[in-house]
């Protein structure tokens, strides 16, 4: 089998193209945070992972990983180990914020995400996503 020089994951010669390919992960991280109500649970306070896990009905270890991912993209900040607060950007995920982006995040990162996953089939068939059957769903 021939070797390629394309690389996998973080071992690639074209970091810009890889960043584009991985952009969906930010969308999914934001969507999970919005669906779990993390920004609402944090409010204007610094909260520990245990409190947030209980409030958001989440596994503490998994939630800690999500909170660190949110910190990596500037939504939360880890002030001390396992303690987080919202950044000004993260505040926009609060439902009570006058400039809340919560509905837009849910719309774009959740409700439309399945349609975008069908783009290749839409291009092949010329049909909109609503008419393209997802091959992972068994026929009836």
N, C-alpha and C positions, 0 to 999 in steps of 0.2 A: 504494500500500500504506500502510495506517495505521501511524503510529508509536506505539509503546507507551512507557510510562515505567517499565517493569519493570527495565531495566538488564541488563547481562551481566557475569559475572565479578565483579571488585571494584568495579564501577560500578553500585551498586544503592542503592535507598532503604531497604532492609530488610536490614541486615547480619546480624541475628539469624537470619532465615530462610535467607539465603545460607550462613551458617555451618552450619546444619543440613543443607542440601543437599550441602555439601562434606565432611561428616563422614566419609564413606566413605574419603577420601584418607588420613586418619590410620590407619585400619584397614589399608589396603593398604601404607602405609609400614612399620607395625609388622610386618605379615606378611612383607614382603620382608626386613626385618632379621632376623626369626626364622629364616626359611628359609635365609638366607645364613650364619647363625651369627655375626653381627657381635658380639653381646654375649660369646659364648664366645671369639672371637678377641681382643677387647679385654681380657677378664679384669679384673684390678685395675690394669692398666697404661695409660699414655698411648701410643698407637700412631699411626704415620703411615699415610696413605692407601695408599701403596705396599705396605706390609706387609699391611694389611687386604685389599687387592685380591688379593694373591697367596694369602693364607690362605683367603679366602672365594671364590676363583675368580671374580672379578668385574672388570669394566672399571674402571680407576682413576677416570676422569672421572665415569662414571655413579655409582660408589660414593661419590665425594665429594659429589655432589648429594644422594644418599640420606642420607649422614651429616649434612649441613647441615639436611635436612628433619627428621631425628631430633632434632637440636639445637633446632630451632624448637619442637618439642613436648615438650622436656625429657627426652629419653631419653639423648642424648649431649651432650657439651660440647666445643667446639673450643677447645683451650687455647692453641694458636698455629696459624698457618695450616697446614692439612692435617694437624693432629695432634688426636686425639680421645681422650676417656675416657668411661666410663659415668657417668651420674648414679645416685643411689640408685634412682630409678625404672627406669632402664635395666638395672640389675643384675638386676631381676626377669625379664629375658629370657634370662638365663644358664640353661642346662639344669642346671648343678650347684648352683644356689641352692636352699636348702631351701624357699623360698617361690616357686619358679619359676612364672611365668605363661606360659612357652613353650607348653605344651600347649593352654591356653585360647586363646591368641592364634591358634594354628594352627587350632583348631576353629572359633572364631567368625569370624576374618578370612579364612580360606582355605576350609576344608571346607564351611562353610555359606553362603559368599558367593554361590555360583552359585544356590542355592535362593532367596535373597532377591532376586536379580535377576529372578526369575520371579513376584514378588508380584502384579503387575498381572494377569497371566494367571491366577494362582490365584484372585484375586478375581472375575475375569470368569467363570471356568468352575466355581468352587466345588471344584476339585480341588487336592490337595496338590502341592507342587513336584515330587515324585517321579513324578507322573503327567502333568505338563504338559510337552509337548515344547517345547524351545527352538527357536524359528523359525530361528535362525542355523545349526542343525545340519540338514543335508539328510536327507530321509526315505530309508529303504532300501527 
